[in-house]
Amino acid sequence: ILAYRVLPGTKQQLKIVHSALHLIALALGIIGIYAAFKYHNESGIANLYSLHSWFGLGTIALFAIQ
């Protein structure tokens, strides 16, 4: 939303910037989930054992289908 208010440009340019920022955020979220699973697997810790991890996974999933 800030891309529309802060940056100068046409509506089409701002939509592209907005979409690019969403794709970057999604990619970083997926990398974060990968890193957490990799760390847990290497350390022998169970994956998705806490409510926090389920909320995080759910948040990324909802963000992805938005």
Steps between C-alpha positions, in 0.01 A plus 500: 500500500788736572625457144183674381530792741873565516643427156441717196383340177199384308249258643636218284859563614393504863308173457818341364704630796231379741497153342880482501509583871244228569701245303818594687318468835360161400842376386660610828222330697554175311876524556432555871280192521762297314771620741287413804422150370865443407620612844243282676587196290875543560449553874258214547217731604146415392351725233175686565481409868389840630205726440744771391630285215145414384401867503812587301433234240135605480595863457733423211235275341231768526741762366581275205137443400402866544 
